[in-house]
Amino acid sequence: MTSFVDLISFYYNNYFCVASMERTEHLLKLIGNETRRKILTLLSEKPHYISQISKKLDVTQPAILKHLTLLEKAGVIESFLKESPLGAPRKYYKICNSINIEVAIHPGDFKVTKHPLAIECPHLHSP
């Protein structure tokens, strides 16, 4: 019975690619965390820097940095420096991969499919 998708196919830079279920499971695990989902919600609106996220979510900056690092290593977000009128440049984070993950649960069938909506990052990371 092949009820679980072993490979996920998608397009990346006009090439047809295949991602392992391991990568998809890693993404599901990442977004399974409530704080990371809240971070992604904020970043879906606009880029933010660490202290902005920390204040809006009422979570410590070290904890936010840990979540941002995991999301960045997975290739879901990316960081960039932007000049600040208050002094040193600030490190902002933004979503860089638009991905749709579909979970279908039916009697006799269970599958997880990942569909990119757009890819803007120069790289994809495996766990």
C-alpha positions as CSV (number, residue, x, y, z in Angstrom):
1,M,0.0,0.0,0.0
2,T,1.6,3.3,-1.1
3,S,-0.3,5.7,1.1
4,F,2.5,8.0,2.0
5,V,4.4,10.1,-0.6
6,D,8.1,9.2,-0.6
7,L,9.2,12.0,-2.9
8,I,8.0,15.5,-3.5
9,S,8.4,17.1,-6.9
10,F,8.7,20.8,-7.6
11,Y,10.2,23.4,-9.8
12,Y,13.3,25.3,-8.7
13,N,15.0,27.8,-11.0
14,N,13.1,26.3,-14.0
15,Y,14.5,22.8,-13.2
16,F,12.2,19.9,-12.2
17,C,13.4,18.8,-8.7
18,V,12.6,16.1,-6.3
19,A,12.7,16.7,-2.5
20,S,12.8,13.9,-0.1
21,M,10.0,13.2,2.3
22,E,12.6,13.9,5.0
23,R,12.8,17.5,3.9
24,T,9.0,17.8,3.9
25,E,8.8,16.2,7.4
26,H,11.4,18.7,8.6
27,L,9.3,21.6,7.3
28,L,6.2,20.2,9.0
29,K,8.2,19.8,12.2
30,L,9.4,23.4,11.9
31,I,5.9,24.8,11.5
32,G,4.5,22.5,14.2
33,N,5.9,25.0,16.7
34,E,3.5,27.7,17.7
35,T,6.2,30.4,18.1
36,R,7.6,29.7,14.7
37,R,4.1,29.9,13.2
38,K,3.7,33.3,14.8
39,I,7.0,34.4,13.5
40,L,6.1,33.3,10.0
41,T,2.8,35.1,10.3
42,L,4.7,38.3,11.1
43,L,7.2,37.8,8.4
44,S,4.4,37.1,5.9
45,E,3.3,40.7,6.4
46,K,6.7,42.4,6.0
47,P,10.4,41.9,7.0
48,H,11.1,42.3,10.7
49,Y,14.2,42.5,12.9
50,I,14.7,40.4,16.1
51,S,13.7,43.0,18.7
52,Q,10.5,43.8,16.7
53,I,9.5,40.1,16.7
54,S,10.5,39.7,20.3
55,K,8.3,42.6,21.4
56,K,5.3,41.7,19.3
57,L,5.3,38.0,20.5
58,D,6.5,38.7,24.0
59,V,9.3,36.2,23.7
60,T,12.9,36.7,24.6
61,Q,15.3,37.8,21.9
62,P,17.6,34.7,22.4
63,A,14.5,32.4,21.9
64,I,13.5,34.3,18.8
65,L,17.0,34.1,17.4
66,K,17.0,30.3,17.9
67,H,13.7,30.0,15.9
68,L,14.9,32.3,13.2
69,T,18.1,30.3,12.8
70,L,16.2,27.1,12.4
71,L,13.9,28.6,9.8
72,E,16.8,30.2,8.0
73,K,18.8,26.9,7.9
74,A,15.7,25.3,6.4
75,G,15.6,27.9,3.6
76,V,12.2,29.2,4.6
77,I,13.4,32.6,5.5
78,E,16.5,34.7,4.8
79,S,18.2,37.6,6.5
80,F,19.6,40.9,5.2
81,L,21.1,44.0,6.6
82,K,19.4,47.4,6.3
83,E,20.7,50.8,7.4
84,S,19.1,52.2,10.5
85,P,18.7,55.9,11.3
86,L,19.5,55.0,14.9
87,G,23.0,53.6,14.4
88,A,24.3,50.3,13.2
89,P,22.5,48.4,10.4
90,R,19.8,46.1,11.5
91,K,19.5,42.4,10.5
92,Y,16.0,41.8,9.1
93,Y,14.4,38.5,8.3
94,K,11.9,37.8,5.5
95,I,10.2,34.8,4.0
96,C,12.0,33.7,0.9
97,N,10.2,30.5,-0.2
98,S,6.5,30.4,-0.9
99,I,5.5,26.8,-0.2
100,N,2.1,25.2,0.0
101,I,2.1,21.9,2.0
102,E,-1.1,19.8,1.5
103,V,-2.0,17.1,4.0
104,A,-4.7,14.7,2.8
105,I,-6.3,12.3,5.3
106,H,-9.0,10.0,3.9
107,P,-10.1,6.5,4.7
108,G,-7.5,4.3,3.1
109,D,-5.2,7.1,2.2
110,F,-2.8,9.5,3.8
111,K,-0.4,11.7,1.9
112,V,1.6,14.9,2.3
113,T,2.4,17.0,-0.8
114,K,4.5,20.1,-1.0
115,H,3.9,22.6,-3.8
116,P,6.1,25.7,-4.2
117,L,4.1,28.8,-5.1
118,A,7.3,30.8,-6.0
119,I,10.9,30.5,-5.2
120,E,13.0,33.6,-4.6
121,C,15.9,32.2,-2.5
122,P,19.1,31.2,-4.3
123,H,19.1,27.9,-2.3
124,L,17.1,25.3,-0.6
125,H,18.3,23.6,2.5
126,S,17.9,20.0,3.7
127,P,17.6,19.4,7.4
